[in-house]
Amino acid sequence: MNFTTILKQYGLTEKQAKIYLACLELGAASVQKISHKAGLARSTTYEILEYLQRQGFVTTFRKKKSLHFSAEEPERLLALAKNKITTLEQALPELRAISGEARIRPTVRFYQGIDGMKIVLEEILAEAKELQAFGSADDLFRTLPDFHKFVEKRKKKKIPVRVILRDSEKARERQQSGQKDLRVVRLISDQYQFHGLIYVWNNKIAQLSFQKDLVALVIESEVLADTQRAMFESLWDSVE
């Protein structure tokens, strides 16, 4: 059995394991004898012995004005390991609480280009049960002329969508064909100039920009998604 490997799995380095095993074989011994047994320099051995002492692997005492070290019995190491496990178990509730706080922090992912936008659309198809959207139909189809493929996949998955669009001929076409496409469209005045699209689903918001550098952002946050959804519902109720 390779005891050095076992001790390394416990968390010791190879040199630390060699020093501990040397102490275990020698019993109480001076730094010089331990370094000779382990095949390491005296200065290195002393530094490692001090570390092992702090960790509870070895003890020290003076014998005839000389500093001696002796290894703790292996059973003592097992007790130390069990104690560490117990301490970690006791800390788990607080660690989980910290982890939980981290999980509810908003995350933001950034994609660039048409391919990046398509990745976001596929994510929506994979996760959404229903959608709220706000955007410009003209910019959407100018940037993504094959957007109808997304619509067909959405229909196949039976994902309904409510959309607020800037008024235009294209937007009115979308409104007229809405029923067969599981889509309800309401229009706002074309005086509002913007060139993007926002989707809200589950606890996520996707924002697509259709001008200059084509970009898409996905924000994952229950609080922000609920806020965006409330804004959508407010506007939805105010337009025909």
C-alpha positions in Angstrom: 0.0 0.0 0.0 1.4 3.4 -1.0 1.0 5.5 2.2 2.3 8.6 0.6 -0.5 8.5 -2.0 -3.1 8.0 0.8 -1.8 11.0 2.8 -1.8 13.1 -0.4 -5.5 12.2 -0.8 -6.0 13.5 2.7 -4.6 16.8 1.6 -0.9 16.7 2.3 1.8 17.4 -0.3 4.3 14.7 -1.2 7.0 16.2 0.9 4.6 16.7 3.8 3.6 13.0 3.6 7.2 11.9 3.5 8.0 13.9 6.6 5.0 12.5 8.5 5.9 8.9 7.6 9.5 9.5 8.6 8.3 10.8 12.0 6.0 7.8 12.3 8.9 5.3 11.6 11.5 7.1 13.8 9.3 7.8 16.8 10.6 10.9 18.6 13.5 12.3 16.6 15.5 15.5 15.9 15.0 17.5 12.8 18.3 16.3 11.4 17.3 12.6 11.7 13.9 13.3 10.2 15.4 15.2 7.3 17.9 12.4 6.6 15.1 9.7 6.8 12.8 11.7 4.4 15.7 12.6 2.1 14.9 16.3 2.3 17.0 19.4 3.3 17.0 20.3 7.0 15.5 23.7 6.4 12.7 22.3 4.3 12.1 19.6 6.9 11.8 22.1 9.7 9.3 24.3 7.8 7.2 21.3 7.0 7.3 20.0 10.6 6.1 23.4 11.8 3.2 23.2 9.4 2.4 19.6 10.4 2.4 20.6 14.1 -0.1 23.4 13.4 -2.3 20.9 11.6 -2.1 18.4 14.4 0.0 15.8 12.6 3.0 16.0 14.9 3.9 17.1 18.4 7.1 18.6 19.6 9.2 18.6 22.8 12.7 19.4 24.0 15.2 16.6 24.8 18.6 17.6 26.1 18.1 21.2 24.7 17.4 19.7 21.3 14.0 20.1 19.6 12.3 16.7 18.9 9.2 15.9 16.9 7.0 12.8 17.0 4.1 11.8 14.8 0.6 11.6 16.1 -0.8 8.1 15.9 -2.8 7.3 12.8 -6.0 7.0 14.8 -5.5 10.7 15.8 -5.5 11.6 12.1 -8.7 9.7 11.6 -10.2 11.7 14.5 -9.0 14.9 13.0 -10.6 14.0 9.6 -13.9 13.2 11.3 -13.8 16.4 13.2 -13.3 18.4 10.0 -16.3 16.6 8.4 -18.4 17.3 11.5 -17.4 21.0 11.4 -18.4 21.2 7.7 -21.7 19.5 8.3 -22.5 22.0 11.0 -21.6 24.9 8.6 -23.7 23.5 5.8 -27.0 25.4 6.6 -25.2 28.7 6.5 -23.2 27.7 3.4 -26.4 26.7 1.6 -27.9 30.1 2.6 -24.9 31.9 1.1 -25.2 29.7 -2.1 -28.9 30.5 -2.3 -28.2 34.2 -2.1 -25.8 33.9 -5.0 -28.3 32.0 -7.1 -30.9 34.8 -6.9 -28.4 37.4 -8.0 -29.2 38.5 -11.6 -27.1 37.0 -14.3 -26.5 38.5 -17.7 -25.4 36.8 -20.9 -24.3 38.6 -24.0 -24.5 37.4 -27.6 -23.5 39.1 -30.8 -24.6 38.7 -34.4 -27.5 36.9 -36.0 -26.2 33.5 -34.9 -26.2 34.8 -31.3 -29.8 35.9 -31.6 -30.9 32.5 -32.9 -29.3 30.9 -29.9 -31.5 33.1 -27.7 -34.6 32.2 -29.7 -33.8 28.5 -29.3 -33.5 29.0 -25.6 -37.0 30.6 -25.6 -38.5 27.7 -27.5 -36.9 25.2 -25.0 -38.2 26.9 -21.9 -41.2 29.2 -22.4 -44.8 28.2 -21.6 -46.0 31.6 -22.7 -44.4 34.8 -24.0 -44.8 38.5 -23.7 -43.0 40.6 -26.4 -42.5 44.2 -27.3 -40.8 45.3 -30.5 -40.6 46.4 -34.1 -41.9 43.9 -36.7 -40.2 45.8 -39.5 -36.7 45.6 -37.9 -37.3 42.0 -36.8 -38.0 40.7 -40.3 -35.3 42.9 -41.9 -32.7 41.4 -39.6 -34.1 37.9 -39.3 -35.9 37.2 -42.6 -36.3 33.5 -41.7 -38.1 34.4 -38.4 -41.1 32.4 -39.6 -39.2 29.3 -38.7 -39.2 30.4 -35.1 -43.0 31.0 -35.3 -43.6 27.5 -36.7 -41.6 25.9 -33.9 -43.4 28.0 -31.3 -46.8 27.0 -32.7 -45.7 23.3 -32.7 -44.8 23.6 -29.0 -48.1 25.5 -28.4 -46.4 28.5 -26.9 -48.8 31.5 -27.1 -47.5 35.0 -27.3 -48.9 38.5 -26.7 -47.0 41.2 -28.6 -47.0 44.9 -28.5 -45.7 46.3 -31.8 -45.0 49.7 -33.2 -47.7 50.4 -35.8 -46.7 49.6 -39.4 -48.0 47.7 -42.4 -46.0 44.7 -41.3 -47.2 45.0 -37.7 -50.9 45.0 -39.0 -50.2 41.9 -41.0 -49.0 40.2 -37.9 -52.1 41.3 -36.1 -54.4 39.9 -38.8 -52.6 36.5 -38.9 -52.4 36.3 -35.2 -55.1 33.8 -34.4 -53.7 31.0 -36.5 -50.2 31.7 -35.1 -51.2 31.6 -31.4 -50.4 35.3 -31.3 -52.3 38.4 -30.1 -51.0 41.7 -31.2 -51.7 45.2 -30.0 -50.3 48.3 -31.6 -48.7 51.5 -30.3 -48.2 54.7 -32.3 -45.4 54.7 -34.9 -44.2 58.0 -33.3 -42.2 55.9 -30.8 -38.9 55.2 -32.5 -37.0 52.1 -31.4 -35.2 49.2 -33.2 -35.3 46.2 -31.0 -37.3 43.4 -29.5 -37.9 42.3 -25.9 -39.2 38.9 -24.8 -40.2 38.0 -21.3 -40.7 34.3 -20.2 -40.3 32.5 -16.9 -37.6 34.4 -14.9 -35.8 35.7 -18.0 -35.7 38.7 -20.2 -34.2 38.7 -23.7 -33.4 42.0 -25.4 -32.4 42.1 -29.1 -31.0 45.1 -30.8 -31.4 45.4 -34.6 -29.2 48.3 -35.4 -25.5 48.6 -35.9 -23.8 45.9 -33.9 -26.5 43.2 -33.7 -26.6 42.1 -30.1 -28.7 40.1 -27.7 -28.8 40.1 -23.9 -30.4 37.5 -21.7 -31.1 38.7 -18.1 -32.0 36.0 -15.6 -33.7 37.4 -12.5 -37.1 36.7 -11.1 -37.4 40.2 -9.7 -36.4 41.9 -13.0 -38.6 39.6 -15.1 -41.6 40.3 -12.8 -40.9 44.0 -13.1 -40.7 43.8 -16.9 -43.8 41.7 -17.0 -45.7 44.3 -14.9 -44.6 47.1 -17.3 -45.8 45.0 -20.2 -49.2 44.3 -18.6 -49.7 48.0 -17.8 -49.0 49.0 -21.4 -51.1 46.1 -22.8 -54.1 47.3 -20.8 -53.7 50.8 -22.1 -53.7 50.0 -25.9 -56.2 48.3 -28.1 
